[in-house]
Amino acid sequence: MGSMFRSEEVVLVQLFLPTSAAYTCVSQLGELGLVEFRDLNASVSAFQRRFVGDVRRCEELEKTFLFLQEEVRRAGQVLSRPEGRLPAPPPRDLLRIQEETDRLVQELRDVRGNQQSLQVQLHQLRLHAAVLGQGHSPPLAATHTDGPSERIPLLQPPGGPHQDLRVNFVAGAVEPSKAAALERLLWRACRGFLIASFRETEQQLEDPVTGEPSTWMTFLISYWGEQIGQKIRKITDCFHCHIFPYAEHEEGRLGALQQVQQQSHELQEVLGETERFLSQVLARVQQLLPPWQVQIRKMKAVYLALNQCSMSATHKCLIAEGWCAARDLPTLQQALQDSSSEAGVSAVVHRIPCRDMPPTLIRTNCFTASFQGIVDAYGVGRYQEVNPAPYTIITFPFLFAVMFGDVGHGLLMFLFALAMVLTENRPAVKSAQNEIWQTFFSGRYLLLLMGLFSVYTGFIYNECFSRATAIFSSGWSVAAMATQSDWSDAFLAQHPLLALDPNVSGVFLGPYPFGIDPIWSLAVNHLSFLNSFKMKMSVILGVTHMTFGVVLGVFNHVHFGQWHRLLLETLPELVFLLGLFGYLVFLIVYKWLQDYAARAASASSILIHFINMFLFSRSPTNQPLFHGQEAVQSALVILALVMVPVLLLGTPLFLHWRHRSRSQRGPAGRQPDEDKSGILDSSDASVAGWGPDEEKAGCPEDGEEAEVGVVSPGVRVGCRPPPGPPLTAARPSVCPVRGVDAPGHPHHRVLPGLHLQHGLLPAPLGLELGPRPAVGGPVGHGDALGPGPGPQVGRGSRGTGPHLRRLRRVDRGYPAGDGGALGLPARAAAALGGVSKQVLLRHWLQAEPLHLRFRGGLVSVCGRTPVPALSSGDKK
């Protein structure tokens, strides 16, 4: 079955990427979207990974891009989407992008700084011009209005006692909200020894910080004495007033005003040139920033994927693991070969067995994406489960139309969605930035079907813009009722409501051809009739929908081989659902098929029957629909109650029984708790698929034994091949491992060998034998095999002896703790390489096996002298 009805087959693949071509390979895989990488460095901190520096550089560039994007938005412009597909740039282009970005940022900051300073200066000049041109006339004399004192001058004549005093002025501008408080404070602080004049500017001035137009208050203060002048200046400074020089004479003020206007004109020209240069810089940003954002985002994703890879022991190869669709494996292999062709060494990909649950992969297109999104919103299905999205294409729009049924409204929705579908390939439609529009556009096919089904159900409800339409002739005849009844003028005057009796011949002519008869829109019981109809229809649709979902589960149980769930889950669910609610649907349909025209007053109530069904009672006023109804209802309720414990306890008890039977079953001489499956139970594990139950997924528990099978052609670890033809790449030798535990240890076990695929491992394998189980480094490529009986691989530098050292791999200065190396001759080591324990556990190799068990006790290598195995503390 295709991926539309069931998720695709997904396999775990291992990639061997040459270091020089790793970036190109991962970038190409990202463009194709074929692989979901697994993190092989989960125990390594994010700050200690190999490409953390490159990731940080990409993040710094993204922060710089945010600054540039904000500057473009501040200028009132919009960034356009990049055209075409932009691949991740080569690593050498990162420095070029960074340099150009820094240059653009510096230019923008310089221009913005100059623009702001010029705007501040222009604002100050405009305020100064407003102060000089507001018409403040300095009061050189003040008069009183009471009696003879009106003719007394405010200033003493020359030669008097105050001949040294002179009038001083303070002129400036203040915000309107602070003007009243400033005036009161000046009057109180100076005790009235001043004259202040406040006026509002005639034109609004643009604020240099916010860019919004605002009104200012200009003021002119006349005072005498230095102490009062100091108070005035301190108060104006506290209110953040703009103070400007103000000449005493009119000629001086006019000259200053002309000079300020000339400076303002020059500043406007300079500011215009600055803004033109700024627009040129922003145009370059608009042209370069969108593709850079996409490229740097892809580059960061590539480095994050590379950080999930592990490095080989020789630092010549990156080992990656990921999930890939089975049918995309040829495409994946071809993409890796094309990407690594320039490096001289081809990247390799192959399947590896794994007991982890693969991710669910369902391919979608522009039509099915919205429906798949609805299904995923409730939860992503398990791997290889039936995908309900194809059925949702019909059920979801139809259930919406059951609630929204109207011909007019549905037609409007259909036409709106149809317009989006017809114009979906236009660039202007695709590049729209409005969030609401993007939501509607992504669900255009969903809206199309919702509108279409709404038109259909609107015809059933016979409603168009909430109005009934008479497409066909009504099935009821009022004229026949009037002619055959005693309706008189007096009767009609006394009875405002008239009833149409279907028992009268000629009144009911037959059912309406399609939908609800339009005459019901004139009836006073229109609402109760439609509510009853829609409620019963909803019950029928709901039960049908749930039954269909349970039936879909049957295909899942059959596909996964979960036969016990057919009996313990599906069958009880169907019995419970159909025995109760299916019976309710039967009652609804059965009553619809009965003719209650002649006995409408004695018609049975389905709701009362359903309530009495659970109470095991009967109502004397509610007649049964058919003979033996009470017995059938009681049997169905009892059967449904019996299914409840089966649903709750059936599957758990069966799984518990099967687990106990498996734990008790095993070969002779083995304890019950010894029977635990290894990483791979057979050589067919790579293609065996998944077990029938969810509990079969996952890796072995921590307490289980993990055995490693290492095979290398041309290496003999004290093991003679069995009788038969010579060893070839096509016929692997069988060299079983027999684990001989420490004295008194109850465990004795023989496991089949695991194999490695020849020619796919990039770094040297090595096993080191030393005088004691100490941690040792990998043996060099050219170490020869030691002669003599017994298992010898390489020459230990600390002496001789059969003690097995701990397997380990050195990666960037810290032990990976999950693998080791076998010392090989140079020729064999060139074909193989140092790999982690995961690699050893998952591969095949056509050669002689060497099996190690990471458990306390002794290990016998192919029946030779047993050597101490690794202790539990040495295992990683």
VEXLOTI-578770 format. One record per residue: x, y, z of N, C-alpha, C in turn. Coordinates in steps of 0.1 Angstrom, whole numbers, plus 5000, padded with zeros to 4 digits. Example, Ala and Ser with C-alpha at 12.3 -4.5 7.8 and 13.67 -1.06 7.14 Angstrom:
BEGIN
513249435078512349555078513249675078 512849785071513749895071512950005079 
This chain:
BEGIN
500849885000500050005000500950125000 500550224993501350344992501450425004 502250525004502550605016501250695019 500350705010499150785013498250715022 498150585021497350505030498050445042 499350435041500150375052501550435051 502150465062503450525062504450445055 505450505048506450425040507350345049 507950255043509050175049510250265051 510750275063511850355066512950265072 514150285068515250205072516350295079 517150235087518250305093519450275084 520050385080521250375071522450435078 523650395075524850445080525650505068 526150625070526850695060528250715064 529150685055530650705057531050815048 531250935053531451055046532951095047 533651105036535051155037535051295043 536051325051536051455058536051575048 536751555037536851665027535551695020 534651585019533351605012532151595021 532351585034531251575043530251685042 530751805042529851925041529051925028 529651895017528951885004527951775004 528251665010527251555010526051585019 526351635030525151665039524351785033 524951875027524251985020523351935009 523851835001523051784991521951694996 522151625007521151545013520051635019 520451755024519451845029518651905018 519151935006518451984995517351874990 517751754991516851644986515851604997 516251625010515351595021515051445022 516151365021515951225021516251155034 517051225043517551155055517251245067 516851175078516751235091517851185100 518751265103519951225110519751195125 520451095130520451065144521651125151 521551155163522651215171523451105176 524651085171525650985176526451045188 526351165191527151235202526251285212 525251205216524251255226524851285239 525951215243526551225256527651345255 527851405244528851515243528151645243 528651735251528051865252528151945239 527152025237527052105225528252195223 528952235234530052325233531352245230 531352115230532552035228532551965214 531551995206531451925193532351985183 532551915172533651945163533352075156 532152105152531752215143531052325151 531252335164530552435172531052575168 532252595164532752725160532052775148 531852685138531052725126529652755129 529052685138527652705142527552845148 528552885157528453015163528653125153 529553105143529653205133528353225125 527653115122526353135115525353205124 525353175137524453245146524753395147 526053425147526453565148525953635135 526053565124525653625111524053645111 523353555117521953565118521553685127 522253715137522053835145522253955137 523353955129523554075121522554085110 521953975105520953985095519654045102 519454015114518254075121518354225122 519654275124519854425125519554485111 520054415101519854475087518354465084 517654355087516254345085515454455092 515854485104515154595112515454725105 516554755100516854875093515954895081 515854785073514954785061513554815065 513054745076511754765080511554915086 512554965092512455105097512355205086 512955175075512855265063511555245055 510655165060509355145054509455055042 510454975040510554885029510354735033 510154655024509854505026510954425019 511454325025512354225019511554135010 512054114998511354014989511953874992 511153784988511653644989512553604978 513653534982514553494971513953404961 514353424949513853344937514653214935 514053104932514752984929515252914942 515852804940516452724951517952764953 518252804965519552844968520252744977 521252674972521952574980522752634991 523152555001524052605011525452645005 525952765008527252805002528352715007 529452714999530652645004531252705017 531952635025532452695037533352815034 534052815023534952935020534153055017 532853045013532053165011531553235024 531753165035531253215047531953345051 533353345049534153455052533753575043 533453545030533053655021531753715026 530753635029529553685033529653765046 530453715055530653785068531353925066 532353925057532954055054532054155048 531254115038530354205031529254245041 528754155049527754195059528254295069 529554275074530054375083530254515076 530654515063530754635057529454705055 528354635052527054695051526554745064 526854665075526454715088527154835092 528454845089529154965093528755085085 528455065072527955175064526555225069 525755125073524355165077524455245091 525355195100525455265112526055405111 527055415102527555555100526555645094 525855595084524855685077523755715087 523255615094522255635104522655735114 523855725119524355815129524455955124 524955975111525056105105523656165103 522756075098521356125096520656165109 520856095120520256135132520856265138 522156275136522756405141522356525133 522256505120521756615111520256645114 519456545117518056565120517956645134 518856605143518756675156519156825154 520256845146520656985143519557065136 518856995126517857065119516657095128 516357005137515257025147515557145156 516857155160517257265169517157395161 517557405149517457525141516057565138 515157465136513757495134513057555147 513457495158512957545171513457695173 514757715170515357845172514657945162 514357905150513657995141512258025146 511557915152510257935157510258035169 511258025177511358125189511558265184 512458275174512758415169511558465161 510858385154509758435146508358425152 508258395165506958385171506358515174 507058625173506558755176506558795191 507458735199507558765213508158915213 507459005219507959145220508459165234 509759185236510259205250509659325257 509059305268508459415275509459495282 509759615276510759705282510159785294 508859795295508259865306506959805309 506559815321505359755326504559855334 503259855332502459955339501459895347 500959965357499859915366498559975362 497559915364496159955360495360035370 495960055382495160115392495660265395 494760355391494960495395496160565389 496760645396497860725391499160645388 499260525394500460455392500560405378 499560425369499660375355500760445348 501160565352502060645344503460635350 503660545361504960525366505660425358 506860455352507560355344508160245352 508260135346508760015353510260035355 511060085346512460105347512760255351 513660265360514060395364514760475353 514560605353515260685343516760675345 517460705334518960705335519460805346 520460755352521060845363520460815376 519360725377518760695390519660595398 518960545409519760455418519960315411 519060275401519260145394519760155380 520660255378521060275365521960165359 522560085368523459975364522659845360 521359845364520559725360520159725346 520059605339519659595326518759465324 517859475314516959365312517659255304 517559125309518059005303516958915298 517258835288516258755282516658605282 515758515284515958375282514858325273 515258275262514258225252514558085248 513458005246513657865243512357805240 512357665240511157585237511057475246 509857435249509557325259508357245254 508257125258507157045254505857095260 504757085252503457145257502957095271 503256965273502856905286503556965298 504757025296505557075307505457225308 504757295299504657435299504057495311 502857445315502157495326502957485339 503557365341504357345353505557435354 506157455342507357545341506957685345 505857735340505457875343505157895358 504457795364504157805378505457805387 506357715383507557705391508457825389 508457885377509258005375508658125384 507358135384506758245391506958225406 506858105411507058085426508558095430 509458045422510858055425511458195425 510958265415511458405413510658515420 509558465426508658555434508158675425 507858635412507258735404508158835398 509458825400510458925394510858875380 509958855372510158815358508858835350 509058835337507858845328508058735318 507158635318507258515309506158515299 506458485287505458475276505658335269 504458255269504458125263503558125251 504058075240503158065228503457925221 502457875215502457745207502957775193 503857675188504357695175503257675165 503357755154502257745144502357615136 503457565133503657435126504157325135 503757205132504257095139505657055134 506557015143507856985140508056835142 508856765133509056625133510056595144 509756505153510656465164511856385158 513056415161514156345154514356205160 513756165171513956035177512755945172 511555985174510455905170509955925156 510256035150509856065137508356115136 507756135147506356175147506256325148 505256385141505156535143504556575156 505056685162504656725175504756875176 503956925185503857075187504757115199 505357225198506257275209505757415214 506057445226505757575232507057655233 507057775227508157865228507857965239 508958005246508758105257509858205256 509558325262510458435263510358485277 511458485285511458535299512358655300 511758755306512558885309512758895324 513958925328514258935342515359035344 515559065357516659155361517459085372 518659095371519559045381520158905378 521358885382522058755379521458645387 521158665400520658555408519358495402 518458585398517158535392517558465379 518458515371518858445359519358305361 520158285372520658155375519558065378 518558115386517458025390516657985377 516458085368515658055356516457945348 517757955347518457855339518457715345 518557715358518457585365517157515363 516057595364514757545363514457495348 514857575339514757535325515557405321 516757395327517457275325516757145331 516157165343515457055349514257015340 513657105333512557065324512957035310 514257015308514856975295514357075284 514457195287514057295277515257325267 514957365255515957405246516057555246 517257595251517557745252518357795240 517857905235518557965224518958115227 519958165220520258305222519258395216 519058515223517958605219518458745221 518558815209519058955209518059055215 518559155221517759265227517059345216 517759375205517159465195516559385184 515559445177514859385167515759355155 516659445152517559415140518459295143 518959275155519759165158518959035157 517659035161516858915160516558885146 516258985137516058955123517258895116 518458945120519658895114519858755118 519658725131519858585136518758495129 517558545127516558455121516958425106 517458515099517958495085519058395085 519958405095521158315095520658175099 519758155108519158025111518457965100 517658045092516957985081517957935070 519058015068520057975058520757845062 521057835075521657705080520657595079 519457615081518457505080518357465065 518357555056518357515042519557435038 520757475042521957395039521857255046 521357245058521257115065520257025057 519157085052518257005045518856945032 519657015026520356965014521356855018 522056875028522956765033522256645037 521156665044520356555049519656485037 519356555027518756485015519856395008 521056445007522156365002522356245011 522356265024522556145033521456045031 520156085030519055995028519155925014 519655985004519855924991520855814992 521955844999523055745001522455625010 521655665020521155555028520155465020 519355525011518555445002519355354993 520455394989521355314980521855194989 522255225001522755115010521655015013 520455065015519354975018518954895006 519054954994518754874982519754764980 520954784984521954674984521554564994 521154615006520754515016519554435011 518554505005517354435000517754324989 518754354982519154264971519954144977 520754164987521654064992521153985004 520354055012519953995025519153865023 518053865015517253745014517953625010 518753625000519553494997520553465008 521153565014522053535025521353465037 520153515040519453455051519153305048 518753275036518453135033519753055033 520853105027522053025027522653005040 522653105049523253085062522452995070 521153005069520252915076520552765072 520752745059521052615054522452565059 523352665059524752625063524752595078 523952665086523852625100523252495102 522252465094521652325095522652215091 523452245081524452145077525452125088 525952225095526852205106526252145118 524952175120524252105131524151955128 523951915116523851775112525251715113 526251785109527651725110528051715125 527551795134527751775148527151645154 526251595147525651465151526351345146 527351365138528151255133529351235142 529851105142531051075149532251065140 533451095146534651095138535350965139 535950915128536650795129537950815136 538650705139539850705147540950775140 540950775126542050835119541650985114 540451025119540051165115539951185100 539751075093539651085078538151065073 537251035082535951005078534951035089 533751085085532651105095531650995093 531250935104530250835104528950895109 527950875100526550935104525550825102 524450835110523350745109522050835108 521150775100519950845098518850755092 517650805093516450735087516250775073 515950685065515650715051514650615045 513750665036512850575030513450475022 512950355022513650235015513650265000 512650324995512650344980513550454976 514050534986514950644982516450604984 516750484987518150444989518950454976 518450414965519250444952519550594950 518550674952518750814950519750874960 519650824973520650864983522050824979 522250704974523550654970524150734959 523250764949523650844938524050994942 523251044951523551184956524851184963 525151084971526451084978527651064969 527450984958528550964949528751094941 527751164937527951294930528551394939 528251404951528751504960530151484964 530551354965531951324970532851294958 532451314946533251274934534551364934 534351494938535551584937536551544948 536151484959537151454969538051334966 537651254956538451144952538151014960 537351024970536950914978535350914979 534750814974533350814973532750784987 531650854991530950825003530050705001 529850635012529150505011527950505021 526850445016525750435025525250285024 524750235035524150095035523250085047 522349995046521349975056521949895068 521549935080521949865092520749825100 520749715107519549675115519549765128 518349785132518149855144516749825150 516649825163515449785170514749915175 515250025172514450155175513250165166 512250235171511050255163511350365152 511250325139511550425129510450535129 510850655124509850765123508850735113 507750805114506650785104506850885093 506850835081507050915069505850895060 505151005057503951015049504251125039 504251105026504451205016503151275013 503251405012502051485009502351574997 501251624992501351724981500451844985 500351944976499552064979498152034982 497551924978496151884980496051814994 496851724997496751645009497451705021 498251805019498951865030498051915042 497051985038496152045048495451935056 494951825049494251725056495251645065 496451625060497451555068497751635081 497751765079498051855091496951845101 495751825097494651805107494851675114 495151575107495351445114496551455123 497651515119498851525128498651605140 497651705139497351785150496851705162 496151595159495651505170496651405174 497751385166498751285169499251215157 500551205156501251135145501150985147 500750915137500550775138501850695140 501750575146502950495148503450445134 504650405134505250355121504550245115 504250255102503550155094502050145098 501550235105500050235108499350285096 498050255096497150305085497050455087 497150525076497050675077495550715074 494950775084493550815082493350945074 494451005069494251135062493451115049 493651015041492850995029491350995031 490950935042489550925045489051065051 489951135058489651265063489351365052 489851345040489551425028488051435026 487351325029485851325027485151355040 485551295051484851305064484851435070 486051505070486151635076485351745069 485451765056484551865050483051825051 482751695051481351665051480751695065 481551655076481051685089480951835092 481851915086481752055087480452105080 480152045068478952085060477752045068 477751945076476551905083476152025093 477152095098476952205107476652335099 477252355088477352475080476452475068 475552375067474752355055473952475050 474352545040473652655034474152675020 473252675010473652684996474452814993 473852924998474453054995475853075002 475953055015477253065022478252965017 477752845014478752745009479252774995 478352834987478852874973479852984974 479653084983480653194985482053134989 481953034999483252975003483852894992 483052824984483652754973484252844963 483652954959484153044949485453114954 485553144967486753204973487853104972 487652974976488752874976489052844961 488152844952488452824938489352924932 489053054936489953164932491353144936 491553094949492953074954493552954947 492752854944493352734937493752774922 492952854916493352894902494552984901 494753064911495853164911497053114920 497052994924498052944933499552954928 499752954915501052964909501553104906 500753204909501153344907502153384918 503253454914504253484925503653584935 502753674931502253774941501353704951 500753594947499853514957500753434966 501853384961502753304970503553384979 503953504975504853584983504053684993 502753664994501953755003502453725018 502653835025503253825039502153825049 500853845046499853855055499553715062 499553715075499453585082498153525080 497053595080495753545078495553485064 496153565054496053515040496853385039 498053375045498753255044498053135050 497253155061496553055067495453005057 494753095051493653055041494252995029 495453045025496052995012496552845014 497052825026497552685029496452585029 495252625033494152535034493152555023 493552605011492652635000491852514995 492452394995491752274990490752235001 491152245013490252215024488952305023 489152435021488052525020487252495008 487852454997487152414985486152304987 486652194994485752084996484752125007 485052205017484152245027482952325021 483352415012482252485005481452404996 482052304989481252214980480352134988 480752074999479851995007478852075014 479152205017478152285023477052315014 477352335001476252354991475452224990 476052104991475251984990474251975002 474851995015473951985026472952095027 473352215021472352325020471152285012 471352205001470252164993469352065002 470051985010469351885018468451965029 469052065035468352145044467352245037 467552265024466752355016466852495022 468052545023468352675028469352745019 469052865016469952955008469953085015 471153125021471253245030470153245040 469953125046468953105057467553125053 467253115040465953125034465552995027 464352945029463952825022463652855007 463952754999463752774984462852654980 461952684971460952594965461452544951 462352454951462852404938461852314932 461352224940460252134935458952164942 457852104937456552134943456452064957 455752124966455652074979454851944980 455151854989454451734990453151744999 452851865003451651895011450751985004 449451955004448452034997447552095008 447552235009446652305018445252315012 445152314999443852324992443052204995 443652084995442851964998442451955012 443252015021442752015035441652115037 441652225029440652325031439252275025 439352195014438152155008437452035015 438251955022437751835028437551855043 437751965049437651995063436552095065 436152125077435152215081435752355084 436752395076437352525077436352635072 435852715081434952825077435652955081 434953065077435553195081435553205096 434553165103434553175117435653085124 435852965118436852875123438252935121 438452995109439753055106439953175115 438953255118439053375127439453335141 438953215146439153175159440453095161 441053035150442152955151443253005142 444253085148445353135139446253025134 446352915141447252805137446352685131 446752645120446052535113446952415112 446452295113447152175112446752095099 447852045092447551965080447651815084 446551745082446351615087446751515075 447851445076448151355064447251245062 446351215072445351105070444251145061 444051275059443051325049443651305035 442851245027443251205013443551335006 444651334999445051444990445851554998 446051545011446751645018448251615017 448651485019450151455018450251375005 450951434995451051384982452351284980 453251284990454451204989455651284994 456751214996457951285001458451384991 459151484996459851584987460951514980 461151554967462151484959463551484965 463951594971465351604976465351704987 465751664999465851755010464651775018 464551885026463451915034462451985026 461151955028460052025022460052165026 459952265016459952405020458752445028 457752365028456552405036456852405051 457852335055458252335069458752465074 459252555065459652685069458552775074 457252735070456152815074455452755087 455952635091455252565102455852625115 455052625126455452675139456352575146 456252445142457052335148458252305139 458652415131459752395122461052365129 461352435140462552425147462652285154 461552245160461652115167461751995157 461152015145461251905135462751895130 463352015127464652015122465651965133 465452005145466351965156466351815158 465151755157465051615158465651545147 465451595134466051535123467651545123 468151665127469651675127470251595138 469551585150470151505160470251365157 469151305151469251165147470251145136 470351245126471351225116472751235122 472951315132474251325138474651195145 473651135152473951005158474350895148 473650895137473950795127475350825121 475650945118476950975112478050955123 477850985135478850965145479150815148 478150735149478350595151479050535139 478650575127479250525115480750565115 481050685119482450735118483250655128 482750635141483550555151483750415146 482650355141482850215136483850205125 483850305116484850295106486350305111 486450395122487750405128488250275135 487250205141487650075147487949975136 487249975125487549885114488949915108 489350035108490750065103491750005112 491449995125492449935134492649785131 491649725125491849585121493049565111 493149665102494249655092495549675099 495649755109496849765117497249645124 496249575131496549455138497049345129 496349335117496749235107498149265102 498449385099499749425094500849395103 500649425116501749405126501649265132 500749185128500649045133500149045147 499349135151498849145165497449075165 497548945164496248875162495448875175 496148875187495448875199494649005201 495049115195494249235196492949225188 492849145178491649125171490549075180 490948975189490048915198489848995211 490949055216490849125229490549275228 490649335216490349475216489349505205 489549465192488649505182487249445183 487249315186485949245187485149305199 485749325211484949385222484549525219 485449605212485049735209483849745199 483849655189482649655180481449605187 481549505196480349455203479849565212 480749635219480249745228479649855220 480249895210479850015202478549985194 478449865187477349835179476149785188 476549715199475449665208474649775215 475349895217474650005224474250105213 475150175208474950285199474450235185 475050125180474550065168473050025169 472649975181471249945183470450075183 470950185188470250315187470050355173 471050335164470850365150469850285144 469750155148468750065143467350115147 467150155159465850205163465450335155 466450415152466150545145465650505131 466350415124466050375110464750295110 464550215120463350135121462150215123 462250325131461050405134460750495121 461850535114461650605102460850525091 461050395091460350315081458950275085 458550305097457150285102456250395098 454950365095453950465092453150495104 453450615110452750665122451750775119 451350785106450350895103449050865110 448550745110447250715116447250705131 448450675137448550665152449750755157 449750875153450850965157450850985172 449650985178449651015193450250905201 450250785195450850665203452250625198 452850715191454250685185455250665197 456050565196457050535206458150645206 458750665218459850755220461150675220 462050695211463350625211464150665223 464150785227464850825239464450755252 463150735253462650655265463050515264 462950455252463450315250464950305254 465750395250467150385252467450405267 466750485274466950505288466450375296 465350325292464850205298465750085295 466450085284467449985281468449965292 469050075297470050065307469450045321 468250085323467550065336466949925337 466849855326466149725326464749735331 464049835325462749865329461949885316 460649915318459749945307458750055311 458250125301457350235304455950185298 454950185306453650145301453050235290 453450365291452950455280453750455268 454850395268455750385256455750245250 455050235239454850105233456150055227 456449925227457649875220457549885205 458749895199458749915184458549775177 458949665183458849535177458749435188 458349315185458149205194459449155200 459549145213460749095219461849205221 461449325221462449435222463049435235 462349415246462949415259464049315261 463749185256464749085257466049115249 465849175238467049205229467849315236 467149415242467849525249468649475261 468049395269468749335281469949255277 469849175266470949095262472049185257 471749295250472749375245473549455256 472749495266473449565277474349475285 473849345287474749255294475949215286 475749205273476949175265477949295265 477449415265478349525265479049535278 478349505289479049515302480149405303 479849285297480849185297482149225290 481949305279483049345271483949445279 483449515289484249615296485549555303 485449455311486649395317487549335306 486949285295487849235284488649345278 488049455276488749575271489849625280 489549625293490549675303491649585306 491349455307492349355313492749255302 492149245291492449135282493849145276 494249265270495649275265496649275275 496549345287497649335297497849195302 496749125305496948985310497548895299 497248915287497848835276499348865275 499648985275501149025274501848975286 501248975298501948925310502148775309 501148705304501248565302502348525292 502348595281503348565271504748605276 504948705284506248735289506748635298 505848585307506248475316506548345309 505848315299506048195291507448205284 507748315279509048335272510148325282 510048385294511048385304511348245309 510248155310510448025315510947925304 510747965291511147875280512647905277 513447805275514847825271515547695270 516847685265517547565264517947515277 518347385278518747325290520047385295 520247395308521447445314521447595315 520347665311520247805312519247845323 519547945331518647995340517548065333 516348085339515248155333515548295330 516248365339516548505336517648525327 518248415322519348435312518748455298 517448425296516948425282516548565279 517448645275517248775270517848795256 517048855248517548865234518648965233 519648935224520749025222520349135213 521449205208521149315199520549255186 521149145181520549085169520448935172 519248885169519048735172519448645160 519548705148519848625137520448705126 520948645116521548725105520448785097 519248755099518148815091517548935098 518248985108517649095116517549215108 518449235098518349355090517149365081 516549255078515349255069514149195076 514249165088513149085095511949175097 512149305097511049395100510749415115 509549445118509249475132508349365137 508449345150507649245157506249285158 505349195162503949225162503449335172 504249355183503749445193504649555195 504149665202504949775205506149745214 505849645223506849605233508049545226 507949505214509149445207510049555203 509649675202510549785198511449825209 512549885206513449935216514749845216 515749885224516949825225517049735237 518049645238518149565250518249645263 517749585273517849655286519349665291 519449745301520849765306521449635312 520649555317521149435323521449325313 521149335301521349235291522849235287 523249115282524649105277524749155263 525749235260525949285247527249215242 527149135231528249065226528649135212 529949135210530449195198531049085189 530649085176531248995167532149075157 533449055157534349125149535049035139 534949055126535548965117536349045107 537548995104538349065095539048955086 539048975073539748875064541248885066 541848765066543248755067543748765082 542848765091543348775105542848645112 543748585118543448465126543748485140 542748475148542848495162542848365169 543848285167543948155173542848065170 542248085158541048005155541247935142 541047815141541247735129539847725123 539747755110538447745103537947595103 536647575103536147445102536447375089 536347245089536647175077535747215066 536247225054535447265043536247345033 535547405024536347485014537047595020 538047655013538747765019537847885020 538347985029537548105031537548195019 536448245016536348345005535348455010 535348555002534448665005532948625004 532748524996531348484994530848385005 531848315012531448215021532148245035 531448305044532148335057532348205065 533448205072533648095081532848105093 532547995099531747985111532647965123 532748055131533648045143532848085155 532147995162531248035173532048085185 531348155193531948215205531348135217 532148095226531648025237532048105249 531148165256531448245268531648155280 532848145286533148065298533148165309 532148155318532148255329533048205340 533248295349534048275361533548155369 534448095377533947975385532848015394 531847935393530647955402529648045396 529948105385528948195378527948115371 526648145372525648055367525448065352 526048165346525648195332526648125322 526148055313526947995302526148015289 526848075280526048115268526848105255 526248065244526848065231525848145222 526448255216525548335207526148325193 525248345183525748345169526548465167 527448465157528348575154527648685147 528148805149527848925142528948955132 528549015122529549035111529549185107 530649215100530849345095530949345080 530449445073530449445059531849485054 532449405045533749425041533849555032 534849625034535149745025534349865028 533549875039532749995041533250065054 534250015060534750075073535950155070 536050285075537050375070538350375078 538350325091539450345099539850205105 541150195110541650065114540950005126 540649875125540149795136541349755144 541149725157542349685165541849625178 542549515182542249455195543649435201 543749475213545049475220545049375231 546049295232546149195243547349245251 547149255264548249305273548349215285 549249255295549449175307548249185316 547449285316546349305325545249375318 544049375323542949445316543049595319 543949655312544149805313543749865300 543449995301543050065289544250085280 544250045268545350065259544950125246 545850185239545550255227545450165215 544950205204544850115192546250075187 546249965181547549905176547649965162 548949985158549150045145548849955133 548850005121548449925110549449815107 550649845109551649755105552049645115 551349635126551749535136551449395130 552349305132552249175127551549085137 551048975132550448885141551448805148 551248785161552248705169552148555166 553248495165553248345162552948275175 552848145173552648055184551148025187 550947935195549547895198548848005207 547547995207546848095215546448215207 545548285213545048405206545948515207 546548565196547448675196547148765185 546848895188546648995177547549105180 548549125172549449235175550449205186 551349295189552349275200552149385210 551849335222551749435233553049485238 553049615241554349685245554649665260 553649605267553849595282554149445285 554449365276554649225279553749135271 553849015273552948915266552048855276 551048805270550048735279548648745272 547748655276546448645270545448735275 545848835284544848925290544249025279 542949035279542349115270542149255275 542649355267542449495272541149545267 540849655273539549715271539449785257 538349765250538149825236537749965238 538450055231538050195232538450265219 537950385217538250465205538550605210 539650665205539950795209539350895198 538550985203537951075194538151225199 538951305193539151445196539551455211 540351365215540951385229540251325240 539051265238538251205248537851065244 537750965253537350835248535850835245 535550775234534150755231533450655239 534250555244533750455253532750355247 532650355234531750265228532350185216 533550145217534050065207535550035209 536249985199537649945200538249925187 539449865187540149845175540849715175 540849645164541649525163542849545155 544049515160545249535153545249445141 545349505129545349435116546649455109 546949365100548049395090547649525082 548649585076548449705069547449695058 547449585051546549565039545149555044 544949475054543549455059543049585066 543949655073543549775079543249885069 543749885057543449985047542049965042 541549845042540149815038539149845048 539549825061538649835072538949965080 538549975092538950095100538350085114 538750185122538350185136536850235136 536050165142534650195143534150185157 532950235160532450225174531750095176 531350075188530649955192529349935184 528650055182527350045174527649985160 528750025154529049975141529249825142 530049775152530349635153529049555155 528049615162526849545165525849535153 526149615142525149625132525549585118 526749535116527249515103527549365100 527849345087528249215082529649225076 530349125078531649115071531848965067 532248955055532548815050533848765054 534048715066535348665070535148595083 536248565090536248485102535748575114 534948525123534448605134535348595146 535448705153536048705167534948765176 534548695186533448735194533848765208 533448885213533748925226532448955234 532448925247531248955255531649045266 530949155266531249265276530449225289 531049125296530349085309531449025317 531249025330532248965339532548815336 533748765338533948625336535148615326 535148495320536248465310535648445296 536348475286535948465273536848365266 536248275259537048175251536948215236 538048235230538048285216538248155207 537148115201537147995192537647875199 537347855211537747725218539147725223 539947825222541247825227541347865241 542547905246542747925260541848045264 541048025275540148135279540948255285 540548375283541148495288540148565296 540548645306539648725314538848825305 537548835306536848925298536749055306 536149155299536049285305535149285317 535449355327534549365339533449465336 532449465345531249555343531749695343 532749725351533149865351533849915339 534349815331535049855319534149875307 532949835309531949845298531549985296 531450035284530850165281529650155274 
